[in-house]
Amino acid sequence: MSSKESVAIGQLLGLLESRYAMRVLWALRDGHAQTFRLLQDSVGTITPNTLNTRIKELREAGLLTHGSEGYCVTASGADLLKRLGDLQAFATKWATSQTKKAK
């Protein structure tokens, strides 16, 4: 991996590691716009202040936008979520293996 690629992945991971950033994106993965309140409910225990901060960061990063019906992912955000699509299948397999380990 080149240093330019390392910097790019570092920047992206830095953004996604921010508390609730992935949850905000994940809540919008179906492509349907959500109002602020609905997005807050979809994410869970996020405070309005934290949600505002994450929305601002994700909008500045070009992954989220706001339209007449609410917040939704941009084409770049949809591309990222598509690439993370295998995460759900992996998470299910991983959780099952963790449960078996605990027994």
Secondary structure as UniProt FT lines:
FT   HELIX           3..16
FT   TURN            19..20
FT   HELIX           21..27
FT   TURN            28..30
FT   HELIX           36..43
FT   HELIX           48..60
FT   TURN            61..62
FT   STRAND          64..67
FT   TURN            68..69
FT   STRAND          70..73
FT   HELIX           75..83
FT   TURN            84..85
FT   HELIX           86..102
//
